[in-house]
Amino acid sequence: MSPPIILGIETSCDETGIGIVRGQELLANQIASSVDEHARFGGVVPEIASRSHLEAIEPALRRACTDAGITLDDVDALAVTAGPGLIGALLVGVATAKALSAALGIPVYGVNHLASHVVVDELQHGPLADPTVGLLVSGGHSSLLLVTDDASVITPLGQTLDDAAGEAFDKVARLLGLPFPGGPWIDRAAVDGDASAISFPRGLSGPGDRERYPYDFSFSGLKTAVARWIATREAAGQGVPVADVAASVQEAIADVLTARTVSACIDHGVDHVVIGGGVAANSRLRAMAQARCDAAGITLRIPRPDLCTDNGAMVAALGSRLVASGVAPSPLDFPTTSHLPVTQRSW
């Protein structure tokens, strides 16, 4: 018997994502981004995001069904991001999923956005190893996770104490006059820069910090250090070497993320790592993680870039895993929330 077809809906921030999977086979992954509408404001505007989802979600649904060669009547279950995220944006996806559930007479799963970022790698590389250390890095989250029991149990090991890695990229990009979102622009600028040109600080790397916060992150001090370095240059009438700053900042962020990840693996006796979230698309992070994991005898898995950013495929992937595991669907009155702990995969 063929595995059930799961349709996933993602509207937690500025991407409207519709994904369709059959088991662990990806059939469609449609993404409509409103990032260009937010760029002139230097960040995501919740009201604009919500309105963009309303406009994009039905066309994205139609395109995804066409890509998958199915109709909505062929869908066996729905999964939708219920949190964390922007409440207004989440409500668009959740309302759509609940309406489809009622109209089609099929179950719906309100799932966790963060857990989806971990499980999506299964669509590319197969089932996760048990156990696995997960590094989740995005615009709003930077977390280290211990994933066990076939991804049914996710235990937080560490998280950012202030800015997430993606936020740090955005803030540094703004200081350098680069567009929003900052991550991809920093990555491009860094290609022509010298990563050793400027020694920017690595947050929580002092002896006392490492003992108290072994797996946590802090990037707000990095942003402040960059701002002061630029201000000093400008006060002295010197130009700002954008490429060198970008490369040095990228090096500092990748260094901290990968060092903590490898340490977590060694300390917990884990030899597999999966990296997810939008920042996982960063070229330097991918290269440094691969080099350090290889040196430590750790198997590294990172999804291809289109599965790293927010997308419906990751939501469908988690929904498929929940269905396969016999988890009960969510009640139709399940809520949306801006704060849903990663330990809770669904409602």
C-alpha positions as CSV (number, residue, x, y, z in Angstrom):
1,M,0.0,0.0,0.0
2,S,1.3,3.5,-0.9
3,P,2.1,5.8,2.0
4,P,-0.5,8.5,2.7
5,I,-0.2,11.9,1.0
6,I,0.4,14.8,3.4
7,L,-0.1,18.4,2.5
8,G,1.9,20.9,4.6
9,I,1.2,24.6,5.0
10,E,3.8,27.1,6.3
11,T,3.0,30.7,7.1
12,S,5.0,31.5,10.2
13,C,6.8,34.6,8.8
14,D,7.4,36.0,5.3
15,E,7.2,32.8,3.2
16,T,4.0,31.2,2.1
17,G,5.0,27.5,1.7
18,I,2.9,24.6,0.4
19,G,4.6,21.2,0.4
20,I,3.2,17.8,-0.5
21,V,4.9,14.5,0.4
22,R,4.1,10.8,0.1
23,G,5.9,9.1,3.0
24,Q,9.4,10.5,2.6
25,E,9.0,11.3,-1.1
26,L,8.8,15.0,-1.9
27,L,6.1,15.6,-4.5
28,A,5.9,19.4,-4.5
29,N,7.4,22.4,-2.6
30,Q,5.9,25.7,-3.6
31,I,7.2,28.9,-1.9
32,A,5.9,32.4,-2.4
33,S,8.1,35.0,-0.6
34,S,7.1,38.5,0.4
35,V,10.7,39.4,1.4
36,D,10.9,42.2,-1.3
37,E,7.9,43.9,0.3
38,H,9.7,44.0,3.7
39,A,13.2,44.9,2.4
40,R,12.6,48.7,2.3
41,F,11.7,48.5,6.0
42,G,14.8,46.6,6.9
43,G,12.9,43.8,8.5
44,V,9.6,41.8,8.4
45,V,6.5,43.8,9.0
46,P,3.9,41.5,10.5
47,E,0.8,43.2,8.9
48,I,2.4,43.1,5.4
49,A,3.3,39.4,6.0
50,S,-0.2,38.5,6.9
51,R,-1.7,40.2,3.9
52,S,0.8,38.6,1.6
53,H,-0.1,35.2,2.9
54,L,-3.8,35.8,2.2
55,E,-2.9,36.7,-1.4
56,A,-0.4,33.9,-2.0
57,I,-1.8,30.9,-0.3
58,E,-4.5,29.8,-2.7
59,P,-2.4,30.2,-5.9
60,A,0.4,28.3,-4.1
61,L,-2.0,25.5,-3.2
62,R,-3.0,25.2,-6.8
63,R,0.6,25.2,-8.1
64,A,1.7,22.6,-5.5
65,C,-1.2,20.2,-6.5
66,T,-0.3,20.6,-10.2
67,D,3.4,19.9,-9.4
68,A,2.5,16.8,-7.5
69,G,-0.1,15.6,-10.1
70,I,-2.9,15.4,-7.6
71,T,-6.1,17.1,-6.6
72,L,-7.0,18.1,-3.0
73,D,-9.3,15.0,-2.9
74,D,-6.1,12.8,-3.1
75,V,-4.7,14.3,0.1
76,D,-5.0,12.0,3.2
77,A,-4.0,14.5,5.9
78,L,-2.9,18.1,6.5
79,A,-0.1,19.6,8.5
80,V,0.2,23.3,9.3
81,T,2.6,25.4,11.3
82,A,0.8,26.4,14.5
83,G,3.9,28.0,16.1
84,P,6.2,29.6,16.9
85,G,5.9,32.6,14.5
86,L,4.0,35.8,13.9
87,I,0.5,35.3,15.1
88,G,-1.3,37.1,12.3
89,A,0.8,35.2,9.7
90,L,0.2,31.8,11.5
91,L,-3.5,32.4,11.6
92,V,-3.7,32.5,7.8
93,G,-2.2,29.1,7.4
94,V,-4.1,27.6,10.3
95,A,-7.4,28.9,9.2
96,T,-6.8,27.5,5.7
97,A,-5.8,24.1,7.0
98,K,-8.8,23.9,9.3
99,A,-11.1,24.9,6.4
100,L,-9.6,22.3,4.2
101,S,-9.8,19.7,7.0
102,A,-13.5,20.3,7.4
103,A,-14.3,20.5,3.7
104,L,-12.3,17.4,2.7
105,G,-13.1,15.4,5.9
106,I,-9.4,14.6,6.6
107,P,-7.3,15.0,9.8
108,V,-5.1,18.0,10.4
109,Y,-2.0,18.3,12.5
110,G,-0.9,21.6,14.0
111,V,2.8,21.2,14.1
112,N,5.9,22.9,15.5
113,H,7.9,25.1,13.1
114,L,11.2,24.3,14.8
115,A,10.8,20.5,14.9
116,S,9.9,20.7,11.2
117,H,13.3,22.3,10.4
118,V,14.9,19.2,11.9
119,V,12.8,16.5,10.3
120,V,12.8,18.0,6.8
121,D,16.3,16.5,6.1
122,E,14.6,13.1,5.9
123,L,13.2,14.1,2.6
124,Q,16.7,14.3,1.2
125,H,18.8,12.0,3.2
126,G,16.4,9.4,4.7
127,P,15.6,8.7,8.3
128,L,17.6,10.6,11.0
129,A,20.2,8.6,13.0
130,D,19.2,7.9,16.5
131,P,20.5,9.9,18.4
132,T,21.3,13.0,16.4
133,V,22.5,16.5,17.5
134,G,20.5,19.1,15.7
135,L,21.7,22.7,15.1
136,L,18.8,24.9,14.3
137,V,19.9,28.4,13.0
138,S,17.6,31.0,11.5
139,G,16.5,34.6,11.7
140,G,14.7,34.1,15.0
141,H,16.3,30.9,16.5
142,S,19.7,29.5,17.2
143,S,19.4,26.2,19.2
144,L,21.3,23.0,19.8
145,L,19.0,20.0,20.2
146,L,19.4,16.3,21.1
147,V,17.1,14.3,18.8
148,T,16.3,10.8,20.0
149,D,13.7,8.0,19.6
150,D,13.4,8.3,15.9
151,A,12.8,12.1,16.2
152,S,9.9,11.6,18.6
153,V,11.9,13.2,21.4
154,I,13.7,16.5,21.0
155,T,15.6,17.8,24.0
156,P,17.0,21.3,24.1
157,L,20.8,21.5,24.9
158,G,21.4,25.2,24.3
159,Q,20.0,28.3,22.7
160,T,20.8,31.9,21.9
161,L,20.7,34.2,25.0
162,D,20.0,37.3,22.9
163,D,20.3,37.7,19.1
164,A,19.9,34.7,16.8
165,A,22.6,34.1,14.2
166,G,20.2,35.3,11.4
167,E,19.5,38.5,13.4
168,A,23.2,39.1,13.7
169,F,23.6,38.8,9.9
170,D,20.7,41.2,9.3
171,K,22.1,43.8,11.8
172,V,25.6,43.7,10.4
173,A,24.3,43.9,6.8
174,R,22.4,47.1,7.8
175,L,25.6,48.5,9.3
176,L,27.4,47.8,6.0
177,G,24.6,49.2,3.8
178,L,23.6,45.8,2.4
179,P,20.0,44.9,1.7
180,F,17.6,42.8,3.9
181,P,17.7,39.9,4.5
182,G,21.3,40.2,5.5
183,G,22.5,36.6,5.4
184,P,22.7,36.0,1.7
185,W,24.3,39.4,1.1
186,I,26.9,38.9,3.8
187,D,27.6,35.5,2.2
188,R,28.1,37.0,-1.3
189,A,30.2,39.9,0.0
190,A,32.4,37.6,2.0
191,V,33.6,35.8,-1.2
192,D,35.9,38.7,-1.9
193,G,37.0,39.3,1.7
194,D,39.7,38.1,4.1
195,A,38.1,36.2,7.0
196,S,41.2,36.8,9.1
197,A,41.3,40.5,8.5
198,I,39.5,41.5,11.6
199,S,39.3,39.5,14.9
200,F,35.7,39.9,16.0
201,P,34.6,38.4,19.3
202,R,33.2,35.0,19.8
203,G,30.4,35.3,22.3
204,L,30.4,33.1,25.5
205,S,33.9,31.7,24.7
206,G,35.7,32.7,27.9
207,P,36.6,29.9,30.4
208,G,33.9,30.8,32.8
209,D,31.3,31.2,30.0
210,R,32.1,27.8,28.6
211,E,31.5,26.1,31.9
212,R,28.2,28.0,32.6
213,Y,26.9,28.1,29.0
214,P,28.5,25.1,27.3
215,Y,26.0,24.9,24.4
216,D,24.5,28.4,24.4
217,F,25.1,31.3,21.9
218,S,25.3,35.0,22.1
219,F,25.6,37.3,19.1
220,S,24.6,40.7,20.3
221,G,28.1,41.6,21.4
222,L,29.4,40.7,17.9
223,K,27.0,43.2,16.3
224,T,28.1,45.9,18.8
225,A,31.8,45.1,18.1
226,V,31.2,45.5,14.4
227,A,29.3,48.8,14.9
228,R,32.2,50.2,17.0
229,W,34.8,49.0,14.5
230,I,33.0,50.7,11.6
231,A,32.5,53.9,13.7
232,T,36.2,54.1,14.5
233,R,37.2,53.7,10.9
234,E,34.8,56.4,9.7
235,A,35.9,58.8,12.5
236,A,39.5,58.4,11.3
237,G,38.3,59.2,7.7
238,Q,39.0,55.6,6.5
239,G,36.8,53.6,4.3
240,V,35.0,50.4,5.4
241,P,36.2,47.3,3.7
242,V,32.8,45.7,3.3
243,A,34.1,42.3,2.0
244,D,36.6,41.9,4.8
245,V,34.0,42.8,7.5
246,A,31.5,40.4,5.9
247,A,34.0,37.6,5.8
248,S,35.3,38.2,9.3
249,V,31.8,38.4,10.8
250,Q,30.7,35.2,8.9
251,E,33.8,33.5,10.2
252,A,33.0,34.4,13.8
253,I,29.4,33.2,13.6
254,A,30.3,29.9,11.9
255,D,33.1,29.3,14.3
256,V,30.9,29.6,17.4
257,L,28.1,27.6,15.9
258,T,30.2,24.7,14.7
259,A,32.5,24.6,17.8
260,R,29.4,24.2,20.1
261,T,27.9,21.6,17.9
262,V,30.9,19.4,17.8
263,S,31.4,19.8,21.6
264,A,27.8,18.7,22.1
265,C,28.3,15.6,20.0
266,I,31.5,14.6,21.9
267,D,30.0,15.3,25.3
268,H,26.8,13.2,24.5
269,G,28.5,10.5,22.6
270,V,26.6,11.3,19.3
271,D,28.2,10.8,15.9
272,H,25.5,12.4,13.7
273,V,24.6,16.1,13.2
274,V,21.8,17.7,11.2
275,I,21.8,21.4,10.6
276,G,18.5,23.2,9.7
277,G,17.0,26.6,9.3
278,G,17.7,29.5,6.9
279,V,21.2,30.2,8.1
280,A,22.1,26.5,7.2
281,A,22.3,27.8,3.6
282,N,25.3,29.9,4.5
283,S,28.3,28.6,2.5
284,R,31.0,29.2,5.2
285,L,28.9,27.5,7.9
286,R,28.4,24.5,5.7
287,A,32.1,24.3,4.8
288,M,33.3,24.7,8.4
289,A,30.8,22.3,9.8
290,Q,31.8,19.7,7.3
291,A,35.5,20.1,8.1
292,R,35.1,20.0,11.8
293,C,32.7,17.0,11.7
294,D,35.1,15.1,9.4
295,A,37.9,15.8,11.8
296,A,35.9,14.5,14.8
297,G,34.5,11.5,12.9
298,I,30.9,12.9,12.9
299,T,28.5,12.4,10.0
300,L,27.0,15.7,8.9
301,R,23.7,16.2,7.2
302,I,22.5,19.5,5.8
303,P,19.4,19.8,3.5
304,R,19.8,21.6,0.2
305,P,19.2,25.3,0.5
306,D,15.5,25.3,-0.7
307,L,14.7,23.0,2.2
308,C,16.6,25.1,4.8
309,T,14.5,28.3,4.4
310,D,10.9,28.2,5.7
311,N,8.9,25.9,3.4
312,G,5.8,23.7,3.3
313,A,7.8,20.6,2.6
314,M,9.3,20.6,6.1
315,V,5.8,20.9,7.6
316,A,4.5,18.0,5.4
317,A,7.6,16.0,6.4
318,L,6.8,16.3,10.1
319,G,3.1,15.6,9.5
320,S,4.1,12.5,7.6
321,R,6.2,11.3,10.5
322,L,3.4,11.9,12.9
323,V,0.9,10.0,10.8
324,A,3.4,7.1,10.4
325,S,4.0,7.0,14.1
326,G,0.3,6.8,14.9
327,V,0.1,10.2,16.6
328,A,-3.5,11.4,17.0
329,P,-4.5,14.4,14.9
330,S,-5.0,17.8,16.5
331,P,-8.4,18.8,17.6
332,L,-10.0,21.3,15.2
333,D,-9.9,24.0,17.8
334,F,-6.1,23.8,18.3
335,P,-4.5,27.3,18.9
336,T,-1.8,29.2,17.2
337,T,1.0,30.6,19.4
338,S,4.1,32.7,19.0
339,H,5.9,30.5,21.6
340,L,5.7,26.8,21.1
341,P,8.6,24.8,22.7
342,V,10.5,22.6,20.4
343,T,9.8,19.7,22.8
344,Q,6.2,19.8,21.6
345,R,6.0,18.5,18.0
346,S,2.2,19.1,17.6
347,W,-1.0,20.0,19.4
